[in-house]
Amino acid sequence: MAFLSSRRRLACLSLELDDAALGRLLKSLQSTPNTGAIGTTDLYMAQISRLLNQSRADWDRRTHQLSVLAYRLSESHGPRAWATREPRNASALVLSAWAQLERGRSRGYLEDAAGIADSCRRAAELAPEDPTPWVVMLGLSRLERRSQPEVFGLWNEALARDRWNREAYLSMLRYLGPEEMGSRSQVLDFVDAIRARIPRNAPCAATELTAQVLQYHSILIRGGVEALMARNHWFHASAAQALDRAAHAWAQPGFFHHAAALADLNLLAYALMAAERRREARPVFEAINGTVAVWPWSVGGDPVSEFEKARSRSGTGV
């Protein structure tokens, strides 16, 4: 992907990132009633099918598109209505399952875990080469707090179909953290095990830096003196080296090509500013050019406001 930015653009939250076709679809869906009626379902079928069919040969982009659509449509009846009308359409089944999973995650409970799993299994049978049913089942197993052997099995199924699937790696990382079913030491072991074999510009390349940002957030959450000294986290060898590796290459034109590259650059800009490495953050902000990802900026408040404050502090565009 190319990052073109000679002039500063106002910051704007963007679920689609630089996927223009997905952005146009989201705008269209924004004006669509969430009724699940026949006319509405026809719109889903026509527009979403067209988009997903175009990305069928690109599992990375397809995963990104489905994840964004599932998040955006988590409170809509449309995905389930589409899957009901086309029970042998793998895209419809996966989108319906993922939207239900997102709804369950936001509400803190799942309405129909068995139905989500069944939709994923049917999608996997219909499209055995597609990693996305396994990615959704991985997310479901996290919410259900399944055992590690079972979760690793699902992770391996996703990777067998898309070796560097970003969503699968980040999902596994969070599952292994102390907030879910693991520990800090398991996160470190996981990152150590995958670092050497992941290509530097792979879609999942941000796994290591994500682990460091999550650890930084865990320190902030503790409050008190620890939170005040949280910046020291970035002076530890493992955190500093992860940040060095990312800062050296990620913002270079043409280095990243995956669908969520701008989200990873947002992560890098955030981490550099947390470490007070403002000079190094400037070219990253320039590459981002105002396209704001929700996380990790949302941890500090409104993501757009937090992004703009950090960009101004870096001196970008001044």
ZADRENMI-346558 format. One record per residue: residue in one letter; chain; x, y, z of N, C-alpha, C in turn. Coordinates in pm, whole numbers, padded with zeros to 5 digits. Layout:
BEGIN
   type   mol      n_x      n_y      n_z     ca_x     ca_y     ca_z      c_x      c_y      c_z
      A     A        X        Y        Z        X        Y        Z        X        Y        Z
...
end
This chain:
BEGIN
   type   mol      n_x      n_y      n_z     ca_x     ca_y     ca_z      c_x      c_y      c_z
      M     A    00084   -00119    00000    00000    00000    00000    00087    00124    00000
      A     A    00039    00233   -00050    00115    00356   -00056    00062    00455    00045
      F     A    00154    00525    00110    00115    00628    00205    00154    00762    00145
      L     A    00055    00838    00101    00080    00965    00035    00034    01078    00125
      S     A    00126    01164    00165    00087    01269    00257    00189    01381    00260
      S     A    00169    01483    00181    00255    01600    00187    00186    01712    00265
      R     A    00057    01696    00292   -00015    01797    00367   -00095    01730    00477
      R     A   -00109    01800    00585   -00176    01744    00702   -00327    01741    00680
      R     A   -00386    01625    00709   -00530    01606    00694   -00594    01596    00831
      L     A   -00714    01651    00847   -00784    01640    00974   -00805    01495    01009
      A     A   -00791    01463    01137   -00806    01326    01182   -00952    01282    01170
      C     A   -00970    01158    01130   -01104    01103    01113   -01102    00954    01147
      L     A   -01194    00912    01231   -01205    00770    01266   -01248    00692    01143
      S     A   -01179    00582    01116   -01205    00507    00993   -01197    00358    01020
      L     A   -01313    00293    01028   -01315    00148    01046   -01255    00078    00925
      E     A   -01282    00132    00806   -01236    00067    00684   -01088    00089    00656
      L     A   -01025    00187    00725   -00887    00225    00701   -00872    00274    00557
      D     A   -00790    00209    00473   -00773    00262    00336   -00850    00180    00233
      D     A   -00944    00096    00279   -01023    00014    00186   -01140    00097    00135
      A     A   -01122    00160    00019   -01222    00253   -00034   -01354    00182   -00065
      A     A   -01348    00062   -00119   -01471   -00012   -00153   -01549   -00044   -00026
      L     A   -01479   -00085    00079   -01546   -00111    00207   -01605    00016    00264
      G     A   -01534    00126    00251   -01584    00254    00300   -01713    00295    00232
      R     A   -01720    00275    00100   -01843    00309    00028   -01959    00220    00073
      L     A   -01930    00093    00097   -02035    00002    00142   -02084    00042    00281
      L     A   -01994    00079    00371   -02035    00120    00505   -02126    00242    00501
      K     A   -02094    00336    00413   -02180    00455    00399   -02318    00416    00348
      S     A   -02322    00322    00257   -02451    00276    00204   -02532    00207    00313
      L     A   -02466    00123    00391   -02536    00050    00496   -02583    00142    00608
      Q     A   -02513    00253    00625   -02550    00347    00732   -02691    00402    00713
      S     A   -02734    00410    00587   -02867    00465    00559   -02971    00355    00538
      T     A   -02932    00230    00568   -03023    00117    00547   -03092    00079    00677
      P     A   -03222    00060    00680   -03292    00017    00801   -03244   -00121    00844
      N     A   -03231   -00142    00975   -03185   -00271    01027   -03303   -00362    01058
      T     A   -03390   -00381    00962   -03513   -00455    00987   -03503   -00603    00955
      G     A   -03414   -00638    00863   -03407   -00775    00818   -03517   -00809    00719
      A     A   -03593   -00711    00673   -03698   -00734    00575   -03638   -00774    00441
      I     A   -03725   -00824    00352   -03675   -00879    00225   -03597   -00776    00146
      G     A   -03649   -00654    00135   -03579   -00552    00059   -03443   -00521    00118
      T     A   -03434   -00513    00251   -03307   -00487    00317   -03210   -00602    00296
      T     A   -03260   -00725    00309   -03175   -00842    00289   -03121   -00846    00147
      D     A   -03203   -00808    00050   -03158   -00803   -00089   -03040   -00707   -00103
      L     A   -03044   -00594   -00029   -02934   -00499   -00033   -02806   -00562    00019
      Y     A   -02818   -00633    00134   -02701   -00703    00189   -02645   -00800    00086
      M     A   -02735   -00880    00029   -02691   -00982   -00066   -02618   -00920   -00184
      A     A   -02674   -00815   -00239   -02616   -00755   -00359   -02484   -00685   -00330
      Q     A   -02482   -00600   -00226   -02363   -00518   -00202   -02252   -00593   -00128
      I     A   -02288   -00664   -00022   -02186   -00733    00056   -02129   -00850   -00023
      S     A   -02215   -00925   -00093   -02166   -01036   -00175   -02066   -00988   -00278
      R     A   -02098   -00875   -00341   -02008   -00822   -00444   -01871   -00789   -00385
      L     A   -01871   -00723   -00271   -01744   -00686   -00207   -01664   -00810   -00168
      L     A   -01728   -00904   -00100   -01657   -01022   -00051   -01612   -01113   -00165
      N     A   -01688   -01118   -00272   -01645   -01197   -00387   -01519   -01140   -00451
      Q     A   -01506   -01008   -00447   -01388   -00943   -00505   -01262   -00973   -00425
      S     A   -01277   -00997   -00295   -01160   -01021   -00210   -01140   -01168   -00178
      R     A   -01212   -01257   -00246   -01208   -01399   -00212   -01068   -01458   -00227
      A     A   -00988   -01407   -00318   -00853   -01459   -00338   -00752   -01396   -00242
      D     A   -00796   -01300   -00163   -00707   -01228   -00071   -00761   -01248    00071
      W     A   -00714   -01352    00139   -00771   -01386    00271   -00748   -01275    00373
      D     A   -00636   -01206    00362   -00608   -01096    00454   -00714   -00986    00442
      R     A   -00741   -00944    00320   -00840   -00837    00301   -00980   -00886    00332
      R     A   -01012   -01009    00296   -01143   -01065    00326   -01167   -01070    00477
      T     A   -01065   -01110    00553   -01078   -01113    00699   -01103   -00974    00754
      H     A   -01027   -00876    00701   -01046   -00737    00745   -01186   -00689    00714
      Q     A   -01233   -00714    00595   -01366   -00668    00555   -01476   -00732    00640
      L     A   -01465   -00862    00661   -01566   -00931    00743   -01563   -00883    00887
      S     A   -01445   -00858    00941   -01436   -00812    01081   -01500   -00674    01096
      V     A   -01476   -00585    01001   -01535   -00450    01006   -01686   -00457    00988
      L     A   -01732   -00534    00891   -01877   -00547    00868   -01946   -00609    00989
      A     A   -01883   -00708    01050   -01943   -00772    01169   -01955   -00673    01283
      Y     A   -01852   -00592    01303   -01856   -00490    01408   -01964   -00386    01379
      R     A   -01968   -00340    01254   -02064   -00237    01216   -02208   -00287    01222
      L     A   -02230   -00416    01190   -02365   -00472    01181   -02401   -00561    01299
      S     A   -02329   -00546    01409   -02352   -00636    01522   -02492   -00623    01582
      E     A   -02555   -00508    01567   -02689   -00488    01620   -02796   -00495    01512
      S     A   -02756   -00536    01392   -02849   -00543    01280   -02904   -00684    01263
      H     A   -03027   -00693    01215   -03087   -00823    01183   -03047   -00871    01045
      G     A   -02986   -00784    00967   -02956   -00817    00828   -02869   -00939    00807
      P     A   -02754   -00950    00876   -02667   -01066    00853   -02737   -01199    00880
      R     A   -02812   -01207    00989   -02880   -01333    01020   -02989   -01361    00916
      A     A   -03059   -01255    00872   -03162   -01275    00770   -03101   -01325    00640
      W     A   -02984   -01271    00605   -02914   -01314    00485   -02874   -01461    00496
      A     A   -02819   -01501    00612   -02777   -01640    00631   -02897   -01735    00629
      T     A   -03010   -01688    00680   -03131   -01771    00678   -03180   -01793    00536
      R     A   -03173   -01689    00456   -03219   -01698    00317   -03122   -01778    00230
      E     A   -02992   -01774    00266   -02892   -01845    00185   -02808   -01934    00276
      P     A   -02864   -02044    00323   -02794   -02130    00420   -02673   -02203    00363
      R     A   -02651   -02194    00232   -02533   -02256    00172   -02436   -02150    00116
      N     A   -02447   -02030    00169   -02357   -01921    00131   -02257   -01901    00245
      A     A   -02131   -01939    00221   -02031   -01932    00328   -02011   -01790    00379
      S     A   -02014   -01692    00289   -01995   -01553    00331   -02108   -01508    00424
      A     A   -02231   -01544    00388   -02346   -01507    00471   -02337   -01573    00609
      L     A   -02297   -01699    00613   -02287   -01771    00740   -02179   -01711    00829
      V     A   -02065   -01681    00771   -01955   -01626    00852   -01990   -01487    00903
      L     A   -02047   -01402    00816   -02082   -01268    00860   -02186   -01272    00971
      S     A   -02285   -01358    00957   -02387   -01371    01061   -02326   -01416    01193
      A     A   -02239   -01517    01187   -02175   -01567    01309   -02086   -01461    01373
      W     A   -02010   -01390    01290   -01917   -01290    01344   -01993   -01172    01404
      A     A   -02102   -01131    01339   -02182   -01021    01393   -02242   -01060    01529
      Q     A   -02289   -01184    01542   -02342   -01232    01670   -02232   -01236    01775
      L     A   -02112   -01275    01735   -01999   -01277    01828   -01966   -01137    01877
      E     A   -01964   -01040    01786   -01937   -00902    01825   -02045   -00849    01919
      R     A   -02170   -00884    01892   -02278   -00842    01980   -02260   -00903    02119
      G     A   -02223   -01029    02124   -02199   -01093    02252   -02083   -01033    02328
      R     A   -01978   -00998    02254   -01862   -00936    02319   -01898   -00801    02379
      S     A   -01977   -00722    02308   -02014   -00589    02358   -02112   -00597    02475
      R     A   -02198   -00699    02475   -02298   -00712    02581   -02249   -00792    02701
      G     A   -02143   -00868    02679   -02091   -00950    02788   -02153   -01087    02798
      Y     A   -02234   -01125    02701   -02291   -01260    02700   -02331   -01296    02557
      L     A   -02335   -01426    02529   -02371   -01476    02397   -02514   -01525    02398
      E     A   -02591   -01484    02300   -02730   -01527    02291   -02743   -01670    02240
      D     A   -02656   -01709    02149   -02668   -01841    02086   -02530   -01891    02043
      A     A   -02450   -01933    02142   -02315   -01980    02111   -02318   -02103    02020
      A     A   -02412   -02192    02044   -02421   -02313    01962   -02454   -02277    01817
      G     A   -02541   -02177    01798   -02575   -02134    01663   -02457   -02072    01590
      I     A   -02375   -01995    01663   -02255   -01936    01603   -02160   -02047    01558
      A     A   -02138   -02144    01646   -02048   -02254    01612   -02100   -02335    01494
      D     A   -02231   -02358    01490   -02290   -02434    01380   -02274   -02360    01247
      S     A   -02297   -02228    01248   -02279   -02149    01126   -02135   -02156    01076
      C     A   -02040   -02151    01169   -01899   -02158    01130   -01863   -02294    01074
      R     A   -01914   -02399    01136   -01885   -02534    01085   -01942   -02553    00945
      R     A   -02063   -02503    00922   -02123   -02516    00789   -02045   -02434    00687
      A     A   -02002   -02314    00726   -01922   -02231    00635   -01789   -02300    00602
      A     A   -01729   -02364    00702   -01602   -02433    00680   -01619   -02551    00585
      E     A   -01733   -02617    00591   -01761   -02728    00499   -01783   -02678    00357
      L     A   -01852   -02564    00346   -01882   -02508    00214   -01759   -02446    00148
      A     A   -01670   -02389    00229   -01550   -02323    00177   -01429   -02369    00260
      P     A   -01384   -02492    00237   -01279   -02550    00322   -01146   -02475    00319
      E     A   -01125   -02392    00216   -01000   -02317    00206   -01005   -02183    00280
      D     A   -01120   -02144    00329   -01142   -02012    00390   -01103   -02014    00538
      P     A   -01014   -01925    00582   -00975   -01922    00723   -01077   -01854    00814
      T     A   -01168   -01775    00758   -01252   -01691    00844   -01348   -01768    00935
      P     A   -01404   -01883    00894   -01486   -01956    00992   -01406   -01997    01115
      W     A   -01281   -02032    01092   -01194   -02073    01203   -01153   -01954    01290
      V     A   -01137   -01837    01227   -01108   -01716    01304   -01225   -01681    01396
      V     A   -01347   -01695    01345   -01464   -01667    01429   -01477   -01770    01540
      M     A   -01453   -01897    01509   -01458   -02000    01613   -01351   -01977    01719
      L     A   -01236   -01925    01677   -01131   -01889    01774   -01181   -01780    01867
      G     A   -01246   -01678    01812   -01302   -01572    01896   -01410   -01623    01988
      L     A   -01493   -01715    01939   -01598   -01775    02022   -01537   -01854    02137
      S     A   -01433   -01930    02109   -01370   -02010    02215   -01308   -01923    02322
      R     A   -01262   -01803    02285   -01208   -01711    02385   -01318   -01663    02480
      L     A   -01432   -01625    02423   -01542   -01579    02508   -01594   -01689    02598
      E     A   -01590   -01811    02548   -01637   -01924    02627   -01529   -01980    02720
      R     A   -01411   -01921    02715   -01299   -01960    02800   -01268   -02109    02789
      R     A   -01253   -02152    02665   -01220   -02291    02639   -01075   -02320    02674
      S     A   -01042   -02450    02682   -00909   -02493    02721   -00806   -02456    02614
      Q     A   -00681   -02444    02654   -00577   -02404    02561   -00556   -02504    02448
      P     A   -00558   -02636    02473   -00542   -02728    02359   -00650   -02707    02252
      E     A   -00774   -02683    02295   -00882   -02662    02199   -00861   -02532    02122
      V     A   -00822   -02427    02193   -00804   -02296    02128   -00685   -02300    02032
      F     A   -00576   -02361    02073   -00462   -02373    01982   -00498   -02455    01859
      G     A   -00586   -02554    01876   -00630   -02631    01761   -00702   -02546    01659
      L     A   -00789   -02457    01706   -00860   -02366    01616   -00764   -02268    01551
      W     A   -00670   -02219    01628   -00569   -02127    01576   -00489   -02193    01462
      N     A   -00451   -02318    01483   -00376   -02390    01381   -00458   -02413    01255
      E     A   -00590   -02435    01271   -00676   -02452    01155   -00681   -02322    01073
      A     A   -00691   -02207    01142   -00691   -02079    01070   -00559   -02057    00997
      L     A   -00448   -02086    01065   -00317   -02063    01005   -00286   -02161    00892
      A     A   -00347   -02280    00896   -00327   -02375    00786   -00383   -02320    00656
      R     A   -00478   -02227    00666   -00542   -02168    00549   -00488   -02030    00515
      D     A   -00436   -01961    00615   -00379   -01827    00594   -00270   -01810    00700
      R     A   -00148   -01841    00662   -00039   -01859    00758   -00015   -01738    00847
      W     A   -00033   -01617    00792   -00001   -01496    00870   -00127   -01416    00901
      N     A   -00237   -01483    00923   -00365   -01416    00948   -00357   -01326    01071
      R     A   -00369   -01197    01048   -00352   -01098    01155   -00451   -01118    01268
      E     A   -00578   -01136    01233   -00682   -01151    01335   -00656   -01273    01422
      A     A   -00610   -01382    01364   -00585   -01504    01440   -00471   -01484    01539
      Y     A   -00363   -01421    01495   -00248   -01398    01585   -00286   -01306    01700
      L     A   -00356   -01197    01670   -00391   -01102    01776   -00493   -01162    01872
      S     A   -00583   -01246    01819   -00680   -01313    01905   -00610   -01409    02000
      M     A   -00515   -01484    01947   -00441   -01578    02031   -00359   -01505    02136
      L     A   -00301   -01392    02099   -00223   -01313    02193   -00307   -01270    02312
      R     A   -00428   -01222    02286   -00514   -01177    02396   -00563   -01295    02480
      Y     A   -00590   -01407    02416   -00633   -01525    02490   -00526   -01569    02590
      L     A   -00400   -01559    02551   -00290   -01605    02636   -00253   -01503    02744
      G     A   -00315   -01385    02742   -00284   -01283    02841   -00351   -01310    02974
      P     A   -00306   -01243    03080   -00363   -01264    03214   -00507   -01221    03226
      E     A   -00556   -01134    03137   -00696   -01091    03142   -00790   -01201    03095
      E     A   -00738   -01301    03024   -00824   -01409    02976   -00780   -01541    03038
      M     A   -00714   -01628    02962   -00687   -01762    03014   -00539   -01794    03029
      G     A   -00454   -01692    03031   -00312   -01718    03039   -00241   -01634    03142
      S     A   -00120   -01595    03110   -00037   -01518    03202    00063   -01435    03122
      R     A    00127   -01344    03189    00228   -01262    03124    00341   -01349    03067
      S     A    00380   -01452    03140    00488   -01538    03092    00447   -01615    02966
      Q     A    00320   -01653    02957    00274   -01722    02837    00274   -01629    02716
      V     A    00241   -01502    02739    00248   -01404    02630    00391   -01391    02581
      L     A    00485   -01381    02673    00625   -01367    02635    00674   -01489    02559
      D     A    00634   -01609    02606    00673   -01732    02537    00615   -01736    02396
      F     A    00490   -01693    02382    00423   -01692    02252    00495   -01598    02156
      V     A    00524   -01477    02203    00592   -01379    02119    00731   -01427    02081
      D     A    00803   -01484    02177    00937   -01535    02148    00932   -01646    02042
      A     A    00828   -01730    02050    00817   -01844    01959    00787   -01802    01817
      I     A    00711   -01694    01800    00667   -01655    01665    00756   -01548    01603
      R     A    00833   -01474    01684    00907   -01359    01632    01001   -01399    01518
      A     A    01074   -01505    01536    01177   -01541    01439    01119   -01588    01306
      R     A    00998   -01642    01306    00947   -01699    01182    00848   -01608    01107
      I     A    00801   -01500    01172    00709   -01410    01104    00787   -01313    01016
      P     A    00756   -01302    00887    00822   -01201    00803    00798   -01061    00859
      R     A    00895   -00974    00843    00889   -00842    00906    00772   -00758    00856
      N     A    00723   -00787    00734    00612   -00710    00681    00485   -00794    00665
      A     A    00475   -00901    00740    00356   -00987    00735    00236   -00916    00797
      P     A    00113   -00957    00761   -00005   -00895    00822   -00007   -00904    00975
      C     A    00058   -01007    01030    00058   -01025    01177    00184   -00969    01242
      A     A    00260   -00886    01169    00387   -00836    01221    00373   -00753    01347
      A     A    00255   -00698    01371    00236   -00612    01489    00207   -00690    01617
      T     A    00210   -00822    01611    00179   -00902    01730    00272   -00868    01846
      E     A    00401   -00859    01818    00498   -00831    01925    00474   -00694    01987
      L     A    00456   -00591    01905    00435   -00457    01960    00300   -00448    02030
      T     A    00200   -00518    01981    00070   -00522    02049    00085   -00577    02189
      A     A    00165   -00682    02204    00188   -00739    02337    00250   -00636    02431
      Q     A    00342   -00554    02379    00405   -00452    02463    00307   -00342    02500
      V     A    00221   -00302    02408    00122   -00199    02438    00021   -00252    02540
      L     A   -00019   -00377    02528   -00111   -00435    02626   -00047   -00439    02765
      Q     A    00081   -00471    02772    00151   -00470    02900    00158   -00328    02956
      Y     A    00185   -00231    02870    00187   -00090    02911    00051   -00049    02967
      H     A   -00057   -00090    02901   -00191   -00058    02950   -00219   -00122    03085
      S     A   -00170   -00243    03105   -00192   -00310    03234   -00126   -00234    03348
      I     A   -00015   -00167    03317    00052   -00085    03419   -00030    00042    03445
      L     A   -00080    00104    03340   -00162    00225    03357   -00286    00196    03442
      I     A   -00347    00080    03420   -00470    00046    03490   -00449    00033    03640
      R     A   -00329   -00005    03681   -00301   -00022    03824   -00313    00110    03900
      G     A   -00291    00220    03831   -00303    00350    03895   -00188    00380    03989
      G     A   -00201    00489    04062   -00102    00527    04161    00035    00555    04102
      V     A    00137    00524    04181    00274    00552    04142    00314    00473    04018
      E     A    00265    00348    04010    00299    00265    03894    00253    00330    03764
      A     A    00132    00381    03764    00080    00445    03644    00162    00569    03609
      L     A    00203    00644    03710    00283    00763    03686    00418    00729    03624
      M     A    00468    00609    03655    00598    00567    03604    00585    00472    03484
      A     A    00466    00462    03427    00441    00364    03321    00534    00384    03201
      R     A    00575    00507    03175    00663    00533    03061    00791    00453    03068
      N     A    00833    00418    03190    00956    00340    03207    00947    00202    03141
      H     A    00825    00156    03117    00808    00027    03050    00884    00024    02918
      W     A    00886    00137    02848    00946    00141    02715    01098    00147    02718
      F     A    01156    00154    02838    01301    00148    02851    01350    00005    02876
      H     A    01259   -00086    02908    01298   -00225    02926    01343   -00282    02791
      A     A    01437   -00372    02796    01500   -00421    02672    01399   -00476    02572
      S     A    01307   -00562    02618    01214   -00626    02525    01122   -00524    02460
      A     A    01074   -00426    02538    00985   -00323    02483    01061   -00230    02390
      A     A    01179   -00185    02430    01257   -00094    02348    01297   -00160    02216
      Q     A    01334   -00288    02221    01374   -00357    02098    01256   -00378    02004
      A     A    01139   -00411    02059    01019   -00426    01976    00986   -00293    01907
      L     A    00998   -00184    01982    00969   -00052    01927    01074   -00012    01823
      D     A    01199   -00044    01850    01306   -00015    01755    01281   -00085    01621
      R     A    01247   -00214    01629    01227   -00291    01505    01113   -00233    01422
      A     A    01004   -00194    01490    00890   -00138    01418    00921    00001    01363
      A     A    00983    00086    01445    01011    00224    01403    01107    00230    01286
      H     A    01192    00131    01275    01295    00131    01170    01235    00111    01032
      A     A    01123    00038    01023    01078   -00003    00891    00932    00026    00856
      W     A    00843    00023    00952    00700    00017    00920    00650    00133    00835
      A     A    00697    00254    00862    00644    00371    00791    00710    00395    00656
      Q     A    00805    00310    00619    00870    00327    00489    00769    00299    00377
      P     A    00765    00382    00274    00670    00361    00164    00686    00222    00104
      G     A    00575    00152    00090    00575    00020    00029    00614   -00094    00119
      F     A    00646   -00066    00246    00689   -00175    00334    00573   -00267    00369
      F     A    00460   -00209    00408    00341   -00286    00441    00245   -00289    00322
      H     A    00177   -00401    00306    00077   -00414    00200   -00056   -00469    00250
      H     A   -00063   -00508    00376   -00184   -00576    00424   -00296   -00476    00455
      A     A   -00416   -00530    00467   -00536   -00446    00475   -00541   -00357    00598
      A     A   -00484   -00404    00709   -00489   -00327    00833   -00357   -00256    00862
      A     A   -00280   -00227    00757   -00151   -00161    00777   -00165   -00029    00851
      L     A   -00268    00049    00819   -00285    00178    00886   -00318    00161    01035
      A     A   -00385    00053    01070   -00410    00026    01213   -00278   -00003    01284
      D     A   -00188   -00075    01218   -00059   -00105    01278    00027    00021    01290
      L     A    00015    00111    01194    00087    00238    01204    00030    00325    01316
      N     A   -00100    00319    01338   -00159    00388    01454   -00100    00332    01583
      L     A   -00087    00201    01591   -00027    00137    01708    00116    00185    01729
      L     A    00192    00192    01621    00331    00236    01632    00339    00381    01676
      A     A    00258    00469    01618    00259    00609    01658    00224    00623    01806
      Y     A    00124    00549    01850    00084    00553    01991    00199    00510    02081
      A     A    00265    00399    02047    00373    00348    02131    00492    00444    02134
      L     A    00526    00501    02020    00637    00596    02017    00609    00718    02102
      M     A    00486    00766    02100    00451    00882    02183    00448    00844    02331
      A     A    00402    00723    02362    00403    00678    02502    00545    00669    02554
      A     A    00639    00638    02464    00780    00628    02502    00852    00762    02490
      E     A    00778    00868    02453    00834    01002    02435    00940    01005    02325
      R     A    00923    00923    02223    01013    00924    02108    00944    01004    01996
      R     A    00928    01132    02020    00845    01217    01935    00902    01233    01795
      R     A    01032    01249    01785    01093    01269    01653    01066    01149    01563
      E     A    01077    01029    01618    01052    00909    01538    00904    00892    01504
      A     A    00818    00952    01587    00674    00939    01561    00628    01027    01445
      R     A    00701    01133    01415    00655    01228    01312    00634    01164    01175
      P     A    00730    01087    01122    00704    01026    00991    00592    00922    00994
      V     A    00568    00863    01111    00459    00766    01123    00325    00838    01113
      F     A    00313    00951    01184    00190    01031    01173    00170    01080    01030
      E     A    00278    01115    00963    00266    01161    00825    00215    01048    00734
      A     A    00263    00927    00759    00217    00813    00679    00071    00780    00707
      I     A    00029    00796    00831   -00110    00770    00868   -00203    00873    00804
      N     A   -00159    00998    00799   -00232    01107    00733   -00376    01120    00784
      G     A   -00393    01113    00915   -00523    01142    00974   -00621    01027    00979
      T     A   -00585    00908    00932   -00675    00792    00938   -00661    00726    01075
      V     A   -00760    00745    01160   -00750    00704    01300   -00814    00567    01321
      A     A   -00739    00476    01382   -00793    00347    01426   -00847    00362    01568
      V     A   -00951    00290    01600   -01013    00301    01732   -00913    00268    01842
      W     A   -00848    00153    01831   -00752    00108    01932   -00611    00128    01879
      P     A   -00516    00174    01962   -00523    00189    02108   -00561    00328    02158
      W     A   -00592    00422    02068   -00621    00558    02113   -00740    00563    02207
      S     A   -00838    00474    02192   -00959    00476    02274   -00932    00450    02422
      V     A   -00816    00394    02452   -00783    00367    02593   -00774    00496    02672
      G     A   -00731    00605    02608   -00716    00732    02677   -00839    00822    02669
      G     A   -00941    00782    02592   -01061    00864    02576   -01111    00856    02433
      D     A   -01161    00968    02382   -01207    00972    02244   -01088    00950    02150
      P     A   -01093    00849    02062   -00976    00817    01980   -00929    00931    01891
      V     A   -01019    01004    01830   -00979    01114    01742   -00910    01224    01822
      S     A   -00967    01258    01937   -00906    01362    02021   -00768    01319    02069
      E     A   -00757    01194    02112   -00628    01144    02161   -00524    01142    02049
      F     A   -00567    01101    01932   -00478    01100    01816   -00428    01241    01785
      E     A   -00521    01338    01781   -00483    01474    01746   -00388    01534    01850
      K     A   -00413    01506    01976   -00324    01558    02081   -00184    01500    02066
      A     A   -00177    01371    02038   -00047    01307    02022    00023    01358    01896
      R     A   -00051    01374    01788    00009    01423    01664    00064    01564    01685
      S     A   -00011    01647    01754    00037    01784    01780    00163    01782    01866
      R     A    00165    01695    01967    00282    01685    02055    00406    01639    01979
      S     A    00383    01559    01874    00498    01510    01798    00558    01619    01710
      G     A    00481    01724    01686    00529    01833    01601    00497    01811    01455
      T     A    00419    01706    01423    00384    01678    01284    00296    01789    01228
      G     A    00333    01838    01114    00253    01940    01046    00269    02079    01104
      V     A    00357    02095    01201    00376    02226    01263    00487    02301    01191
end
